[in-house]
Amino acid sequence: MFDYQVSKREFQNWLIKMQEEYEVWAPVKVGKNYTWGSWDGGSFPDEDYQNTLKPPKDLFFPQYEVLLKYKKVKGKRPLIIEPDLPQEKRIIWEVRPCDARSLTILDRVFINKDYEDPYYSHRRKNTVVISLVCQKPGLGCFCKDPLTTEGSDLMLLDCGDTYLVKLVSVKGKGLIKNPVFTADKPINIPMELPANPFNLEIADKDLAEKLEVIYRSPLWRELQEKCVNCGVCTFLCPTCHCFDLTDDQKGKKVRSWDSCMFASFTKQASGHNPRPTGAERLRQRVMHKFRYFFENHGIFACVGCGRCVEKCPVNLDIREVLQRIKEVQ
């Protein structure tokens, strides 16, 4: 059920008008891939466009970010200089529903009752997310609901020369003040959902419980024989959120992405590493996404975007891994 219908030309003009107040980000083609960049006011993705190489996570949780600066003062405690919190107002549009949903998973990590990360929180509150319904799945896609509105403020459905627009959040409703968005009544059209090329056919709770049982299974070592621990799966994942904190020589406290797939991730100062081989590291990644996160938040830390499937250099398919786990006796 959609609320408005608008021509693409009118929607384009509306976005250009919004640039007076907002930074507008969209998928931008670089070589053969799409990445997130400042929208030029005119371009639309090609018809065969499916998703960006990297998720929009970087726009909220940057790969490299200075959290604070400090200056040594002789005989005194260091002078702490906290950077200004991000204040820019942004619209990111043509976000795929799986990526929009991934933001609600990151919210559970960075904005919760015990802790609120001010840098992430400010970006999240100041950003409007406009999602675009997928009309065909990618080769690695395995999301459960291609029409999910989770994480979106507005949702678009491409109908050729027009978009159908669904109002999702209060923020999205407050944004629509332009008369080009018109509808006498809600628009209800039959939709054929993109066919999911993979169906695990196991309940979330059952999978989480199965992982607890097979913690010490030889399956992990067998799977690891193919994995090279490169970390591509984590760096392209819209929900992975591990990071490292370092101090550089110029007096900066820096947060940068890290990966549980790296050998140094759990290496201690003593030299001991509780996850000494790739088998333990692969197990940790699967356990975190499909057991630990489920225990803490009631959902998996995976939205089925398929990037890890398509970009793994050794074709270690997480869908096949989950199927193998299901079959272990």
N, C-alpha and C positions, 0 to 999 in steps of 0.2 A: 504494500500500500504506500503510494508516494503522494506528496502534498502539492507539488508544483510541477509545471512543465515550462522549460525555457529553451530558446534556441541557443545553439552553441555560440553564435555571434553575440547574442545579448549577454550570455554568461561571460564571454571573453571581455566585453565592455565593462561588465560589472566588476570583474576581477581587476581590470586596469584602474577603475575608479577606486577600488579598495587599496591599491598601491599607494594612495595618498596617505594612508594611515598604517598600513601593514607592509611588512616584507612578505613577498609571495614566493614560495618555493614550489618546485614541480620537478618531475623527472626530466632530465636533460640528457640527450644522447651524446655520448663520448665514445668514438670508435663504434664498436658493435654493441655496446652496453648502454643502459640508462643509469644515471646516478642522480643524486639530489643536488639541485643548483638553483640559483636565483632565476625566476621565470622572466623571459624576455618580453612578455606581453603578447606574443603571437603564436608560438609553436605549440603543437599538440603531438603526443606520441604517435608513432606509426600504428597501423591497424594490427600488426602482429606483436605489438608490445605486450609483455606479460607482467614483468616486475623489474624493479631496479636491482642492480648488482648488490648493493648494500641496502639494508633497511634504513628507515628514517631515525633509528635509534640514535645515530650520531648527532642529530639536531637537538636532542634532549640530554644525552649522556655522551659528551664528546670523547673521542678516542684519546685525546690529550687535553688536559685542562689544568690551569694554574688555580689552586684553591686559595692560596695566600702567599704573601711575600714577607720576608723578615730581614731585618738589618741588624747586624751586630753593633752594639754600643759598648765601648770599653768600660768595664766596671759595673755594667748594668745588665738587666735582662734584655734579650733581643727585642727590638721594636717590631711589632707585628702589624703588617699592612694588609688588610683584607680587601680583595678586589671588589668592585661594585658588582652587585648581583645583576644578572641579565634582565634587561627591561624591554628589549625590543618586542614589538607585537608582530606576530607572524601568522600567515595562512600557509599551510602545506596542503596541496590538493593533488588529486589522482593517486592517493594512498590506497593500496589494495586492502580489502577488509581484514586479511590476516595480519598485515602490518599495523593497522589501526588497533586491532585487538591486542597486539603485542604490547602496546603502551599501557594497557590496563594491568598487564603482568608486571611491567617495570614499576608501575605505581605502587604495587604491593611491596616492592623492595625499597623504593626511595621515598614514598609518602605513606606512612602507616602510623598507628597509634603510639608506637615506641620511638619513632625517629622520622624526621622529615629533612631530606637533603635540600638545602635552600637553592642550590644552583639548578638542580633538576626541577624542583617545584616551581620556581619562577618561570622557567621555559615552558613547562607544561601548562601553567595557568594562562600564559600570554600567547598561546598558540591555538589556532583553530584548525582542526583536522577535517578535511573534506575527502571522503573515500570514494572510490570508483569501483562499482561491481565488476568482478571478473566475468567474462563471457566465454572463456575457454581456459581449462587448466594448463599449467606448465607441465613439463615432463616430470618434475619432482614433486608436484603439489599433492598434499594429502590432508587438507583442512577438512574439518567436519561440517562447517557451515559457511558456504561462499557468500551468503547474504547477511552475515552477522553485522550488527551495527555497533558492537562493543568498541569503544575507543574513538568512534566517529562523532563529529558534531553535525555534519551534513553528509548524506550519502547520495551519490549520483549514479544513474543508470544511463548508459549511452544508447540512444535510440536513433542513431544516424545523424540527422541534422539538429537533433534536440537532446537535451538531458531531462530525465525525470529527477526530481529533487525530493529527498526525504529529510524532514527535520528530525534530528535525533536528540540533541541536548539543548539545554537552556541557552548555552553560549551560541549554538547554531541558530536557534530561533531569533536571538537578539541581533544576529548579523543580517538577517533578511529583512531589509527595509526598502528595497528597490522595487518599483512597480513592474519590472519586467518579469518578476516571478509571479505568475498568475495561475489560478485554478479555481473553477467554480466549486468543485468538490474534490475530495481525495481521489487519486487515480489508481485504479486497481487493474493491473494487467497480468495475464497468465505468463509465468516465466518458467522456462526449462533450465534448471540449474546445471552448471557445468558438471559433467560426469567425473566423479572421484575415481582415479585410476587405481586406487589402493584402499582396501578396507580391512582393517586389522580384526574387526569383529571380536573385540574383547572390551569389557567395561573398564573405565578408568580405575576404579577401586580394585578390581581383580588384577589388573596389570601391576599396580603399586604393591599389592600383597605378594604377587608372584616374584617381584624383584627382591623382596625381603627374604624369600625362601631360597633363592638361587645366588645369594651374595657370594658364596665360596665355590660356585660352579666352575668347572674347567672351561665352560663356554667362553669366559672372558679372555682367557689366554688364546683360545682358538680364533676369536674375532680379532684380537690384537695383532695376529700374524699378518694381517692385511693393512692395518693402520700404521701410518708413519708419524703420527703425533705432530702434524704440521700446524694444527690450530685453525685451519681455514673454516672449519665448521663452526667454531665459536666466534670468530671475528665477523662472519657473515650472518650469524644468528640474530634475529631481532629481540630475543629475550635473554641471551647470555649477558651477565652483568658483573663478572669478576673483574677486579681492578687491583692495581698496585699503587702504593704511595711512595714517592721518592723525593729526596731533597737534592737539588742541583747546586752547583758551585756559585750560583748567582743569587742565592737566598730565596729560592722558590720551592714551595711544597706542591708537587705535581701529582695529579691522579691520571693514570693511563690504563687502558684495557690490559688485562692479563687473561690467561687461559689455563684451565685445569688440565689441558692436554700437554702443556709444557713440562719438561722434567724439573725445571727450577721452581715450579709453582708452589710446591710444598717442601722444598729443600730447606732444612733448618740451618742455623748458624754453625751448629756442631758438625755439619756435613751429613747428618742422618736424613733420609728421605722416606717418610712413611708410605709413599707411593713410588717405589723404586723402578717399576717397569711400566710399559705402555698398557699392560692389561689392567693394572689398578687405576690408571688414569682414564682409560676408556670406560671402565666400570663406574668411576666417579661421575663422569659426565652423564651417563644414562641414568644412574641412580638419582642424581640431583634433579634432572628434568622430570623424571617420571615416578619418583618415589618421595624424595625429601621435600620437594616443592609442593607436591600433592598433600603430604602430611601437614605442612605448615599453612597452606592456603586453599586446599580443596580443588586445585586445578593443576594441570600439567604446565610446565614452563616450555611449551612448544605449541606453535600455532599452525604447523603444517605448511609453511611457506615453500619448503623444498629447496632452499638455497644450499643447504649442506649436502643434499642428494646430488644436485646438478654440478656443484663445484668441487666435490671431493676428488683429489687427484688419483685415488686408487679405487674409486667407485664403491666405497663402503657405504651402503644405503641404510640409513637409520630405519627405514620401513622394514627392510629385511632383518635388521638386528632385532627389532621388536617382535617380528614374526618368529624368529628363532627362540627368543625368550619365552614367548607364549607356548612353544612346543616342548620346552624342556620338562621332563618328567621328574 
